[in-house]
Amino acid sequence: MKYRHLGTSGLKVSALSYGSWVTFGDQIDTDRAAECMQIAYDHGVNFFDNAEAYSGGQSERMMGRIVQDKGWDRSDLVVSTKIFWGGDGPNDRGLSRKHVVEGTTAALERLQMDYVDLVFCHRPDLETPIEETVRAMSYLVENGYAFYWGTSEWSAEQIRHAHAVARREHLVPPTMEQPQYNMFHRTRVEREYAPLYDDIGLGTTIWSPLASGLLTGKYNDGIPEGSRLATEGYEWLQDQVLIEERLDTVRQLTDVAKDLDCTTAQLALAWCLLNDDVSTVITGASKPAQVEENMQALDVVDRIDADVEAQIESILDNEPASPPNFRHQ
């Protein structure tokens, strides 16, 4: 495993991480989740991502129970939660000081942990002043609920505003953003956030690197039973994922992957890892074999030379106006 700094902070996170969205409590039980986490851990994964909204809190309970049962040293782990959707009450959602503090406290109880390493504002809250949210998140860090705080799917303008408030009021500024990033969803990470990486040292913990499974190639011929798109309650994803033009693109990428002697999923993950501004790529898997496969993506990065990268760009044909800050390792 390779480790990267979370932005310009001193914290190091595994280049590949493991998240529980959809799978924990929805697709798999605790035993299967424990198998998947163990394989990730054995491969050097130290960052495990969660949220209060995942499976109505059940995901956090499962992860906390697994960490306790495994007896892993807490100092070896980087654990996150995200706050926004905590319940149905008028103050059980959003980013008010009340919900930020109470939601994080409840998450810690479910995780059976004294603190999380990272706490995210799961979405922007247009009904709460950013200054109130910044003060609440800073309070969490200053009082030991979390070590770092950040945002998820905030605009660059909102992040910059939060950072400016924190600096002006001598509060703790946001360290990281958790955006969607994959071969089909590039503009925000590669263009919109570009100034923030240098200006405020923003780190990124990207989600959906496989475009909800589309970039595995498993939907090339339909929806397999037991897959994410076949999961009850996630039918809305089908309209976003199963687009014929994108399926044609994935079929072409599958040919590239075969030439590199890897799977389509490994190619897609390795492509994300080429971006220096990605601190960690959050993977999700419902089967141990999938975790094993994902972890091998690290070995594929070195196979993507300039010619292969150009071939991929030609297939995708969606490079944002500002060129990506890619590197060749």
Backbone as numpy.savetxt, mean C-alpha at the origin, in Angstrom:
# Nx Ny Nz CAx CAy CAz Cx Cy Cz
15.83 -9.81 0.82 14.98 -8.61 0.82 15.86 -7.36 0.82
15.41 -6.37 0.12 16.05 -5.07 0.15 15.17 -4.13 0.96
15.80 -3.15 1.59 15.07 -2.22 2.44 15.31 -0.80 1.95
14.26 -0.01 2.02 14.33 1.36 1.56 13.89 2.30 2.67
14.43 3.49 2.69 13.97 4.49 3.65 12.58 4.96 3.27
11.77 5.22 4.27 10.44 5.77 4.05 10.61 7.27 3.82
10.69 7.63 2.55 10.99 9.01 2.21 12.37 9.39 2.73
12.47 10.55 3.35 13.75 10.98 3.91 13.82 10.70 5.42
12.87 9.90 5.92 12.93 9.53 7.34 14.02 8.49 7.55
14.28 8.19 8.80 15.28 7.18 9.12 14.73 5.77 9.12
13.41 5.62 8.96 12.77 4.31 9.02 13.01 3.53 7.74
13.38 2.26 7.89 13.58 1.39 6.73 12.44 0.38 6.64
11.86 0.29 5.45 10.78 -0.66 5.20 11.20 -1.60 4.09
10.71 -2.83 4.15 11.03 -3.80 3.11 10.48 -3.32 1.77
11.26 -3.53 0.71 10.84 -3.07 -0.62 9.50 -3.68 -1.01
9.28 -4.92 -0.61 7.98 -5.57 -0.77 7.37 -5.74 0.61
6.11 -5.39 0.74 5.42 -5.52 2.03 4.15 -6.33 1.83
3.42 -6.53 2.92 2.23 -7.39 2.85 1.04 -6.68 3.49
-0.06 -6.60 2.75 -1.25 -5.93 3.24 -2.43 -6.88 3.35
-3.40 -6.50 4.18 -4.50 -7.41 4.51 -5.82 -7.03 3.85
-5.84 -5.99 3.02 -7.10 -5.54 2.43 -7.75 -6.66 1.62
-9.05 -6.82 1.76 -9.89 -7.82 1.09 -9.67 -9.22 1.64
-8.41 -9.64 1.79 -8.15 -11.04 2.13 -8.51 -11.39 3.57
-7.97 -10.66 4.55 -8.18 -11.02 5.95 -9.64 -10.81 6.34
-10.29 -11.89 6.73 -11.67 -11.80 7.18 -12.68 -11.89 6.06
-12.25 -11.70 4.80 -13.16 -11.79 3.67 -12.89 -13.01 2.81
-11.61 -13.25 2.50 -11.25 -14.38 1.65 -10.60 -15.52 2.42
-9.89 -15.20 3.48 -9.14 -16.24 4.19 -9.35 -16.15 5.70
-9.15 -17.30 6.37 -9.30 -17.34 7.83 -7.94 -17.09 8.49
-7.92 -17.15 9.80 -6.70 -16.82 10.54 -5.55 -17.77 10.22
-5.84 -19.06 10.07 -4.78 -20.02 9.79 -4.11 -19.73 8.45
-4.92 -19.47 7.43 -4.35 -19.16 6.12 -3.61 -17.83 6.16
-4.17 -16.85 6.85 -3.51 -15.56 6.97 -2.16 -15.70 7.67
-2.11 -16.57 8.68 -0.85 -16.79 9.41 0.19 -17.42 8.49
-0.23 -18.34 7.64 0.70 -18.95 6.68 1.28 -17.89 5.75
0.41 -17.03 5.23 0.86 -16.00 4.29 1.81 -15.02 4.97
1.47 -14.61 6.18 2.34 -13.67 6.89 3.68 -14.30 7.23
3.67 -15.57 7.57 4.91 -16.25 7.91 5.86 -16.32 6.71
5.31 -16.63 5.55 6.14 -16.70 4.34 6.71 -15.32 4.03
5.88 -14.30 4.13 6.36 -12.94 3.88 7.47 -12.58 4.87
7.23 -12.89 6.13 8.21 -12.60 7.19 9.52 -13.34 6.93
9.42 -14.60 6.53 10.62 -15.41 6.25 11.42 -14.84 5.08
10.74 -14.14 4.19 11.44 -13.53 3.05 11.98 -12.14 3.39
11.81 -11.71 4.63 12.37 -10.44 5.04 11.40 -9.28 5.06
10.12 -9.55 4.79 9.12 -8.48 4.87 9.02 -8.00 6.31
9.11 -6.69 6.50 8.93 -6.16 7.86 7.72 -5.24 7.98
7.16 -4.80 6.84 6.02 -3.88 6.88 4.73 -4.64 6.58
3.78 -4.57 7.53 2.48 -5.21 7.39 1.41 -4.12 7.51
0.61 -3.98 6.46 -0.34 -2.88 6.34 -1.75 -3.30 6.71
-2.48 -2.41 7.39 -3.83 -2.71 7.83 -4.64 -1.41 7.87
-5.90 -1.50 8.28 -6.76 -0.32 8.41 -7.97 -0.67 9.25
-8.51 0.34 9.92 -9.69 0.11 10.75 -10.89 -0.33 9.91
-10.92 0.06 8.64 -12.06 -0.25 7.79 -12.03 -1.66 7.23
-10.87 -2.30 7.24 -10.75 -3.62 6.60 -11.56 -4.65 7.37
-12.57 -5.18 6.69 -13.43 -6.21 7.27 -14.01 -5.77 8.62
-14.32 -4.47 8.70 -14.95 -3.95 9.90 -14.13 -4.13 11.16
-12.80 -4.08 11.05 -11.92 -4.26 12.20 -11.42 -5.68 12.39
-12.06 -6.63 11.71 -11.67 -8.03 11.86 -10.25 -8.27 11.35
-9.86 -7.55 10.32 -8.52 -7.69 9.76 -7.45 -7.35 10.80
-7.68 -6.28 11.55 -6.71 -5.91 12.59 -6.67 -6.97 13.70
-7.84 -7.48 14.06 -7.87 -8.52 15.10 -7.07 -9.74 14.66
-7.25 -10.15 13.40 -6.54 -11.32 12.89 -5.04 -11.09 12.88
-4.62 -9.93 12.39 -3.19 -9.65 12.32 -2.58 -9.57 13.71
-3.27 -8.92 14.63 -2.76 -8.83 16.00 -2.61 -10.19 16.64
-3.61 -11.05 16.43 -3.58 -12.39 17.00 -2.41 -13.19 16.42
-2.18 -13.04 15.12 -1.10 -13.78 14.46 0.26 -13.33 14.99
0.45 -12.02 15.11 1.73 -11.51 15.62 1.97 -12.01 17.03
0.94 -12.03 17.86 1.06 -12.53 19.22 1.41 -14.02 19.22
0.72 -14.80 18.40 0.95 -16.24 18.36 2.34 -16.58 17.83
2.81 -15.79 16.88 4.13 -16.05 16.31 5.25 -15.68 17.27
4.98 -14.76 18.18 6.01 -14.33 19.11 7.09 -13.49 18.47
6.76 -12.84 17.35 7.75 -12.00 16.68 8.08 -10.79 17.54
9.34 -10.37 17.50 9.75 -9.17 18.22 9.08 -7.95 17.59
8.42 -7.18 18.41 7.72 -6.00 17.88 8.68 -5.04 17.19
9.91 -4.97 17.66 10.86 -4.04 17.07 11.28 -4.46 15.66
11.01 -5.70 15.28 11.34 -6.17 13.94 10.25 -5.83 12.93
9.12 -5.35 13.39 7.97 -5.13 12.53 7.67 -3.64 12.33
7.15 -3.32 11.18 6.57 -2.00 10.91 5.11 -2.27 10.59
4.24 -1.87 11.49 2.80 -2.15 11.37 2.05 -0.83 11.20
1.06 -0.85 10.32 0.29 0.37 10.09 -1.19 0.14 10.33
-1.89 1.24 10.52 -3.34 1.25 10.42 -3.72 2.54 9.72
-4.96 2.59 9.27 -5.46 3.78 8.58 -6.81 4.16 9.20
-6.99 5.45 9.40 -8.17 5.95 10.11 -9.06 6.77 9.17
-10.30 6.44 9.13 -11.33 7.24 8.47 -12.71 6.61 8.67
-12.85 5.33 8.27 -14.14 4.65 8.35 -14.15 3.71 9.55
-14.60 4.22 10.70 -14.57 3.41 11.91 -15.90 2.85 12.34
-16.98 3.32 11.76 -18.30 2.85 12.17 -19.40 3.70 11.57
-20.61 3.52 12.06 -21.77 4.18 11.47 -22.17 5.47 12.20
-21.64 5.70 13.38 -22.01 6.88 14.15 -21.50 8.16 13.50
-22.11 9.30 13.83 -21.71 10.57 13.20 -20.26 10.96 13.48
-19.70 10.46 14.57 -18.31 10.77 14.90 -17.39 9.55 14.78
-17.90 8.50 14.12 -17.11 7.28 13.95 -16.40 7.22 12.61
-16.44 8.30 11.87 -15.74 8.34 10.59 -15.23 9.75 10.34
-14.28 9.85 9.44 -13.69 11.15 9.16 -12.40 11.37 9.93
-11.92 12.59 9.90 -10.61 12.91 10.48 -10.71 14.01 11.53
-11.82 14.04 12.26 -11.90 14.95 13.40 -10.91 14.50 14.47
-10.55 15.38 15.35 -9.64 15.00 16.44 -10.25 13.85 17.25
-11.56 13.91 17.47 -12.23 12.86 18.24 -12.05 11.50 17.58
-12.36 11.41 16.28 -12.27 10.09 15.66 -10.82 9.65 15.44
-9.93 10.57 15.13 -8.52 10.20 14.95 -7.98 9.54 16.22
-8.24 10.15 17.37 -7.72 9.61 18.63 -8.47 8.35 19.04
-9.80 8.40 19.02 -10.58 7.23 19.43 -10.42 6.08 18.44
-10.36 6.38 17.15 -10.19 5.34 16.15 -8.85 4.64 16.28
-7.80 5.41 16.52 -6.48 4.82 16.68 -6.41 3.98 17.96
-7.00 4.47 19.03 -7.03 3.71 20.28 -7.74 2.37 20.08
-8.87 2.39 19.37 -9.60 1.15 19.11 -8.79 0.21 18.23
-8.08 0.76 17.24 -7.25 -0.06 16.36 -6.14 -0.75 17.15
-5.52 -0.02 18.07 -4.46 -0.60 18.89 -4.99 -1.74 19.75
-6.20 -1.58 20.26 -6.80 -2.65 21.06 -7.03 -3.89 20.20
-7.51 -3.69 18.99 -7.73 -4.84 18.10 -6.42 -5.50 17.72
-5.39 -4.70 17.49 -4.08 -5.23 17.11 -3.31 -5.81 18.30
-3.78 -5.53 19.51 -3.08 -5.94 20.73 -1.66 -5.37 20.77
-1.55 -4.10 20.39 -0.25 -3.43 20.34 -0.32 -2.11 21.09
0.82 -1.69 21.61 0.90 -0.42 22.31 0.99 0.76 21.35
1.43 0.49 20.13 1.60 1.55 19.14 1.61 0.92 17.75
1.35 1.74 16.75 1.62 1.37 15.36 2.79 2.21 14.90
3.53 1.69 13.95 4.66 2.46 13.42 4.16 3.57 12.50
3.14 3.26 11.71 2.59 4.21 10.76 1.08 4.32 10.95
0.57 5.53 10.95 -0.87 5.74 10.95 -1.20 6.70 9.82
-2.18 6.31 9.01 -2.55 7.08 7.83 -3.93 7.70 7.98
-4.12 8.88 7.40 -5.45 9.43 7.16 -5.94 8.75 5.89
-6.91 7.84 6.03 -7.24 6.91 4.94 -7.76 7.62 3.68
-8.37 8.76 3.84 -8.80 9.60 2.72 -8.86 11.03 3.23
-8.90 12.03 2.35 -9.08 13.40 2.82 -10.49 13.58 3.37
-10.62 14.42 4.37 -11.92 14.71 4.98 -12.26 16.17 4.69
-13.16 16.36 3.75 -13.50 17.72 3.33 -14.36 18.45 4.36
-14.83 17.74 5.39 -15.67 18.35 6.41 -14.89 18.75 7.66
-13.61 18.41 7.69 -12.78 18.74 8.85 -11.61 19.61 8.40
-11.36 20.73 9.05 -10.21 21.57 8.68 -8.91 20.77 8.74
-8.06 20.97 7.77 -6.79 20.25 7.75 -5.99 20.52 9.01
-6.05 21.75 9.51 -5.30 22.07 10.74 -5.75 21.19 11.90
-7.04 20.94 12.03 -7.52 20.06 13.11 -6.96 18.65 12.96
-6.96 18.15 11.72 -6.43 16.80 11.47 -4.93 16.75 11.74
-4.20 17.77 11.29 -2.76 17.79 11.51 -2.45 17.80 13.01
-3.19 18.59 13.77 -2.98 18.63 15.22 -3.27 17.27 15.86
-4.32 16.60 15.39 -4.67 15.30 15.95 -3.62 14.25 15.61
-3.14 14.23 14.36 -2.14 13.25 13.96 -0.81 13.52 14.67
-0.47 14.80 14.81 0.74 15.15 15.54 0.65 14.68 16.99
-0.53 14.83 17.57 -0.77 14.37 18.95 -0.51 12.87 19.06
-0.96 12.09 18.07 -0.73 10.64 18.10 0.76 10.32 18.18
1.55 11.02 17.36 2.99 10.76 17.34 3.64 11.23 18.63
3.30 12.42 19.06 3.94 12.99 20.25 3.60 12.21 21.52
2.49 11.48 21.50 2.06 10.73 22.68 2.23 9.22 22.55
2.97 8.79 21.53 3.37 7.38 21.44 2.36 6.42 20.85
1.28 6.93 20.28 0.32 6.05 19.60 0.92 5.52 18.29
1.76 6.34 17.67 2.38 6.00 16.39 3.72 6.70 16.30
4.57 6.21 15.39 5.88 6.84 15.19 5.86 7.85 14.04
5.06 7.57 13.02 4.98 8.44 11.85 3.52 8.51 11.40
3.14 9.63 10.81 1.80 9.71 10.26 1.86 10.17 8.81
0.82 9.78 8.08 0.78 10.13 6.67 -0.63 10.15 6.14
-0.75 10.14 4.85 -2.03 10.27 4.18 -2.21 9.14 3.18
-3.44 9.00 2.69 -3.72 8.02 1.63 -4.71 8.63 0.65
-4.27 8.72 -0.59 -5.08 9.27 -1.68 -5.45 10.74 -1.44
-4.52 11.47 -0.85 -4.66 12.93 -0.76 -4.03 13.54 -2.00
-4.50 14.70 -2.39 -3.88 15.41 -3.50 -2.56 16.01 -3.04
-1.71 16.33 -4.00 -0.43 16.97 -3.65 -0.68 18.29 -2.93
-1.71 19.01 -3.35 -2.03 20.28 -2.72 -2.43 20.09 -1.26
-3.22 19.07 -0.98 -3.64 18.80 0.40 -2.46 18.38 1.27
-1.58 17.57 0.71 -0.40 17.14 1.47 0.50 18.33 1.77
0.71 19.16 0.77 1.56 20.35 0.97 0.95 21.29 2.01
-0.38 21.41 1.99 -1.07 22.24 2.96 -0.86 21.70 4.37
-1.02 20.38 4.53 -0.83 19.76 5.84 0.60 19.96 6.34
1.56 19.81 5.43 2.96 19.98 5.80 3.23 21.42 6.24
2.64 22.37 5.51 2.84 23.79 5.85 2.24 24.12 7.21
1.06 23.59 7.49 0.43 23.82 8.80 1.32 23.28 9.91
1.84 22.06 9.71 2.68 21.43 10.73 3.93 22.26 10.99
4.56 22.74 9.95 5.78 23.54 10.12 5.46 24.87 10.80
4.36 25.48 10.40 3.99 26.77 10.97 3.66 26.68 12.45
3.00 25.60 12.84 2.54 25.44 14.21 3.48 24.58 15.06
4.64 24.23 14.50 5.63 23.42 15.21 5.05 22.05 15.61
4.35 21.44 14.66 3.77 20.12 14.85 4.53 19.10 14.00
4.19 17.83 14.16 4.83 16.77 13.38 4.21 16.73 11.99
4.99 16.87 10.92 4.44 16.88 9.57 4.22 15.46 9.04
3.43 15.31 7.98 3.23 13.98 7.39 4.53 13.48 6.76
4.76 12.19 6.90 5.98 11.57 6.37 5.74 10.82 5.08
4.53 10.24 4.91 4.31 9.33 3.79 2.89 9.44 3.26
2.72 8.99 2.04 1.42 8.91 1.37 1.25 7.47 0.85
0.00 6.98 0.92 -0.28 5.64 0.40 -1.22 5.77 -0.80
-0.65 5.86 -2.00 -1.45 6.01 -3.21 -1.53 4.70 -3.99
-2.54 4.62 -4.84 -2.57 3.52 -5.80 -1.50 3.77 -6.85
-0.77 2.72 -7.22 0.24 2.85 -8.26 0.45 1.51 -8.94
0.29 1.52 -10.24 0.57 0.32 -11.04 0.72 0.74 -12.49
0.90 -0.20 -13.37 1.14 0.10 -14.78 0.00 0.87 -15.44
-1.20 0.79 -14.88 -2.34 1.48 -15.44 -2.71 2.75 -14.69
-2.06 2.99 -13.58 -2.43 4.11 -12.70 -1.14 4.81 -12.27
-0.69 5.80 -13.05 0.66 6.31 -12.89 0.77 7.80 -12.59
-0.17 8.59 -13.05 0.00 10.03 -13.08 0.25 10.64 -11.70
-0.52 10.22 -10.71 -0.38 10.84 -9.38 1.02 10.62 -8.81
1.50 9.38 -8.84 2.81 9.08 -8.25 3.95 9.65 -9.08
3.85 9.55 -10.39 4.96 9.94 -11.24 4.99 11.43 -11.57
3.82 12.09 -11.54 3.79 13.50 -11.93 3.31 14.41 -10.80
2.09 14.15 -10.28 1.51 15.07 -9.31 2.35 15.20 -8.04
2.84 14.06 -7.53 3.62 14.10 -6.29 5.10 14.42 -6.51
5.54 14.46 -7.74 6.97 14.58 -8.03 7.67 15.68 -7.24
7.13 16.88 -7.14 7.84 17.93 -6.39 7.95 17.63 -4.89
7.02 16.82 -4.37 6.99 16.57 -2.93 8.11 15.65 -2.45
8.63 14.83 -3.35 9.67 13.89 -2.93 10.92 14.64 -2.46
11.26 15.70 -3.17 12.43 16.50 -2.77 12.04 17.61 -1.80
10.91 18.24 -2.03 10.54 19.41 -1.23 10.26 19.07 0.23
9.54 17.96 0.49 9.21 17.63 1.88 9.68 16.23 2.26
10.36 15.53 1.34 10.88 14.20 1.66 9.81 13.13 1.75
8.76 13.25 0.94 7.62 12.34 1.01 8.00 10.91 0.64
7.57 9.95 1.47 7.71 8.54 1.16 6.39 8.00 0.63
6.41 6.86 -0.05 5.18 6.28 -0.58 5.11 4.78 -0.28
3.96 4.35 0.19 3.69 2.94 0.42 2.56 2.57 -0.53
2.90 2.11 -1.72 1.89 2.01 -2.78 1.01 0.78 -2.64
-0.27 0.95 -3.03 -1.21 -0.17 -2.99 -1.71 -0.49 -4.40
-2.25 -1.69 -4.54 -2.77 -2.20 -5.82 -1.73 -2.21 -6.93
-0.52 -2.72 -6.66 0.49 -2.77 -7.72 0.11 -3.73 -8.85
-0.82 -4.63 -8.57 -1.27 -5.59 -9.58 -2.64 -5.21 -10.14
-3.07 -3.97 -9.88 -4.35 -3.48 -10.40 -5.48 -4.44 -10.05
-5.61 -4.72 -8.75 -6.65 -5.62 -8.24 -6.61 -6.99 -8.90
-5.41 -7.44 -9.23 -5.22 -8.77 -9.79 -5.19 -8.82 -11.30
-5.57 -7.73 -11.96 -5.58 -7.72 -13.42 -4.20 -8.02 -13.98
-3.15 -7.46 -13.34 -1.78 -7.62 -13.85 -1.14 -8.95 -13.49
-1.93 -9.85 -12.92 -1.44 -11.23 -12.76 -1.71 -12.05 -14.02
-2.64 -11.57 -14.83 -3.02 -12.31 -16.03 -4.13 -13.32 -15.78
-4.58 -13.45 -14.53 -5.56 -14.50 -14.22 -6.95 -14.18 -14.73
-7.18 -12.92 -15.13 -8.49 -12.56 -15.67 -8.50 -12.50 -17.19
-7.43 -12.95 -17.81 -7.34 -12.89 -19.27 -8.47 -13.65 -19.95
-8.95 -14.71 -19.30 -9.99 -15.55 -19.90 -11.24 -15.65 -19.04
-11.48 -14.63 -18.18 -12.66 -14.66 -17.33 -12.30 -14.49 -15.87
-13.30 -14.66 -14.99 -13.10 -14.48 -13.55 -13.02 -15.84 -12.87
-11.84 -16.23 -12.40 -11.69 -17.53 -11.73 -12.44 -17.58 -10.40
-12.96 -18.72 -10.06 -13.63 -18.90 -8.78 -12.63 -18.70 -7.65
-13.05 -17.97 -6.61 -12.19 -17.74 -5.46 -11.28 -16.53 -5.59
-11.32 -15.87 -6.74 -10.48 -14.68 -6.94 -11.13 -13.48 -6.29
-10.37 -12.38 -6.21 -10.87 -11.17 -5.56 -12.14 -10.66 -6.23
-12.18 -10.68 -7.56 -13.34 -10.16 -8.27 -14.56 -11.06 -8.11
-14.34 -12.27 -7.63 -15.45 -13.18 -7.40 -15.94 -13.11 -5.96
-15.28 -12.30 -5.14 -15.64 -12.19 -3.73 -16.90 -11.35 -3.56
-17.84 -11.85 -2.78 -19.09 -11.14 -2.54 -18.81 -9.79 -1.89
-19.44 -8.76 -2.42 -19.25 -7.42 -1.89 -18.23 -6.61 -2.66
-17.50 -7.26 -3.58 -16.48 -6.55 -4.36 -16.81 -6.56 -5.85
-18.10 -6.73 -6.17 -18.53 -6.72 -7.57 -18.21 -5.39 -8.25
-18.20 -4.31 -7.44 -17.92 -2.98 -8.00 -16.55 -2.90 -8.65
-15.62 -3.77 -8.22 -14.28 -3.76 -8.80 -14.26 -4.25 -10.24
-15.25 -5.09 -10.59 -15.24 -5.68 -11.92 -15.27 -4.62 -13.02
-16.12 -3.60 -12.83 -16.23 -2.56 -13.85 -14.95 -1.75 -13.97
-14.19 -1.65 -12.87 -12.94 -0.89 -12.88 -11.78 -1.70 -13.45
-11.86 -3.01 -13.31 -10.73 -3.87 -13.66 -10.87 -4.51 -15.04
-12.04 -5.09 -15.30 -12.22 -5.89 -16.51 -12.57 -5.01 -17.70
-11.57 -4.30 -18.19 -11.69 -3.45 -19.37 -10.93 -4.14 -20.50
-11.60 -4.39 -21.60 -11.03 -5.22 -22.66 -9.69 -4.67 -23.17
-9.59 -3.36 -23.29 -8.34 -2.77 -23.76 -7.19 -3.10 -22.81
-7.49 -3.07 -21.51 -6.45 -3.40 -20.54 -6.12 -4.89 -20.56
-7.12 -5.71 -20.77 -6.86 -7.15 -20.87 -5.94 -7.45 -22.03
-6.12 -6.75 -23.14 -5.22 -6.92 -24.30 -3.80 -6.51 -23.93
-3.67 -5.44 -23.17 -2.35 -4.98 -22.73 -1.69 -6.03 -21.84
-2.46 -6.61 -20.93 -1.91 -7.62 -20.02 -1.44 -8.84 -20.81
-2.16 -9.20 -21.85 -1.75 -10.35 -22.67 -0.39 -10.08 -23.33
-0.17 -8.83 -23.76 1.12 -8.49 -24.35 2.22 -8.49 -23.29
1.89 -8.00 -22.10 2.87 -8.00 -21.01 3.22 -9.43 -20.59
2.27 -10.32 -20.72 2.52 -11.74 -20.39 3.61 -12.30 -21.30
3.61 -11.88 -22.55 4.66 -12.33 -23.48 6.03 -11.79 -23.05
6.06 -10.54 -22.59 7.31 -9.96 -22.09 7.80 -10.75 -20.87
6.88 -11.08 -19.99 7.24 -11.83 -18.79 7.82 -13.19 -19.15
7.24 -13.84 -20.13 7.76 -15.15 -20.56 9.19 -15.03 -21.05
9.48 -13.95 -21.77 10.85 -13.73 -22.27 11.82 -13.52 -21.11
11.32 -12.97 -20.00 12.17 -12.72 -18.84 12.16 -13.90 -17.86
11.45 -14.95 -18.22 11.34 -16.14 -17.38 10.75 -15.80 -16.01
9.66 -15.05 -16.04 8.96 -14.71 -14.81 7.46 -14.68 -15.09
6.67 -14.51 -14.07 5.23 -14.40 -14.25 4.85 -12.96 -14.53
3.63 -12.76 -15.02 3.16 -11.41 -15.29 3.10 -10.60 -14.00
2.67 -11.24 -12.91 2.61 -10.56 -11.62 4.00 -10.10 -11.18
4.98 -10.95 -11.33 6.34 -10.59 -10.93 6.87 -9.43 -11.77
6.53 -9.42 -13.05 6.94 -8.32 -13.92 6.32 -7.01 -13.44
5.03 -7.05 -13.11 4.33 -5.83 -12.68 4.88 -5.30 -11.36
5.19 -6.20 -10.43 5.76 -5.77 -9.16 7.17 -5.21 -9.35
7.96 -5.88 -10.18 9.32 -5.42 -10.44 9.31 -4.04 -11.10
8.34 -3.81 -11.99 8.21 -2.51 -12.66 7.97 -1.40 -11.62
7.14 -1.67 -10.64 6.90 -0.69 -9.57 8.18 -0.42 -8.79
8.95 -1.46 -8.54 10.17 -1.33 -7.76 11.25 -0.52 -8.48
11.12 -0.39 -9.79 12.09 0.41 -10.54 12.00 1.89 -10.20
10.87 2.30 -9.65 10.66 3.71 -9.34 11.30 4.05 -7.99
12.27 4.92 -8.00 12.99 5.32 -6.78 12.08 5.98 -5.76
10.99 6.56 -6.21 10.11 7.28 -5.30 9.11 6.37 -4.61
9.17 5.09 -4.89 8.35 4.10 -4.20 9.15 3.56 -3.02
8.66 3.79 -1.82 9.36 3.29 -0.63 9.12 1.81 -0.44
7.87 1.37 -0.64 7.55 -0.05 -0.50 6.33 -0.36 -1.35
6.30 -1.57 -1.88 5.19 -2.05 -2.70 4.37 -3.00 -1.84
3.12 -2.62 -1.55 2.27 -3.47 -0.72 1.65 -4.57 -1.57
1.98 -5.79 -1.26 1.41 -6.94 -1.96 0.29 -7.52 -1.11
-0.65 -8.18 -1.79 -1.70 -8.88 -1.08 -1.86 -10.25 -1.70
-2.13 -11.24 -0.89 -2.26 -12.60 -1.42 -3.15 -13.40 -0.50
-3.95 -14.28 -1.08 -4.84 -15.12 -0.29 -4.33 -16.56 -0.19
-3.23 -16.85 -0.90 -2.66 -18.19 -0.87 -1.16 -18.12 -0.64
-0.62 -19.05 0.13 0.83 -19.05 0.38 1.66 -19.05 -0.91
1.21 -19.79 -1.92 1.95 -19.86 -3.18 2.03 -18.49 -3.84
0.98 -17.68 -3.67 1.00 -16.34 -4.24 2.01 -15.45 -3.54
2.13 -15.61 -2.24 3.13 -14.83 -1.49 4.53 -15.19 -1.98
4.78 -16.49 -2.12 6.08 -16.95 -2.63 6.37 -16.34 -3.99
5.39 -16.39 -4.86 5.56 -15.85 -6.21 5.87 -14.35 -6.16
5.12 -13.62 -5.35 5.34 -12.17 -5.27 6.73 -11.83 -4.77
7.21 -12.58 -3.80 8.51 -12.27 -3.22 9.65 -12.43 -4.23
9.44 -13.28 -5.23 10.47 -13.50 -6.25 10.59 -12.32 -7.21
9.68 -11.36 -7.10 9.74 -10.20 -8.00 11.03 -9.41 -7.82
11.60 -9.48 -6.63 12.87 -8.78 -6.39 13.96 -9.23 -7.34
13.91 -10.52 -7.70 14.94 -11.06 -8.59 14.74 -10.62 -10.03
13.54 -10.14 -10.34 13.21 -9.77 -11.72 13.67 -8.35 -12.04
13.83 -7.53 -11.01 14.17 -6.12 -11.23 15.42 -5.97 -12.09
16.44 -6.76 -11.81 17.70 -6.63 -12.54 17.58 -7.08 -14.00
16.53 -7.82 -14.31 16.36 -8.31 -15.69 15.71 -7.25 -16.59
15.15 -6.21 -15.98 14.49 -5.18 -16.77 15.52 -4.11 -17.15
16.16 -4.30 -18.28 17.14 -3.31 -18.74 16.41 -2.23 -19.54
17.18 -1.32 -20.12 16.58 -0.19 -20.84 15.73 -0.65 -22.01
16.16 -1.70 -22.70 15.40 -2.20 -23.84 14.06 -2.80 -23.41
14.08 -3.55 -22.32 12.84 -4.14 -21.82 11.91 -3.06 -21.32
12.48 -2.07 -20.64 11.66 -0.98 -20.13 10.99 -0.22 -21.28
11.75 -0.02 -22.36 11.19 0.66 -23.53 10.08 -0.18 -24.16
10.27 -1.49 -24.17 9.25 -2.38 -24.71 7.96 -2.30 -23.89
8.13 -2.26 -22.56 6.97 -2.15 -21.67 6.26 -0.83 -21.89
7.02 0.26 -22.01 6.42 1.57 -22.23 5.65 1.61 -23.55
6.17 0.93 -24.55 5.50 0.89 -25.85 4.16 0.17 -25.74
4.13 -0.89 -24.95 2.90 -1.66 -24.76 1.89 -0.85 -23.95
2.36 -0.22 -22.88 1.46 0.54 -22.02 0.94 1.80 -22.71
1.85 2.51 -23.35 1.50 3.74 -24.08 0.70 4.71 -23.20
1.15 4.89 -21.96 0.43 5.77 -21.04 1.38 6.57 -20.14
2.59 6.78 -20.60 3.55 7.51 -19.77 3.07 8.94 -19.52
3.03 9.37 -18.26 2.59 10.73 -17.95 3.51 11.75 -18.61
3.03 12.97 -18.72 3.79 14.03 -19.40 5.15 14.23 -18.75
5.20 14.17 -17.42 6.49 14.28 -16.74 7.09 12.88 -16.66
8.31 12.70 -17.13 8.90 11.36 -17.16 9.09 10.80 -15.76
8.89 9.50 -15.59 9.06 8.88 -14.28 10.52 8.87 -13.85
10.73 8.95 -12.56 12.08 8.93 -12.01 12.49 7.48 -11.78
12.74 6.77 -12.89 13.10 5.36 -12.78 14.61 5.21 -12.70
15.01 4.08 -12.21 16.44 3.78 -12.11 16.67 2.37 -12.62
17.88 2.09 -12.99 18.28 0.74 -13.35 19.24 0.24 -12.28
18.88 -0.85 -11.63 19.71 -1.33 -10.53 20.77 -2.29 -11.06
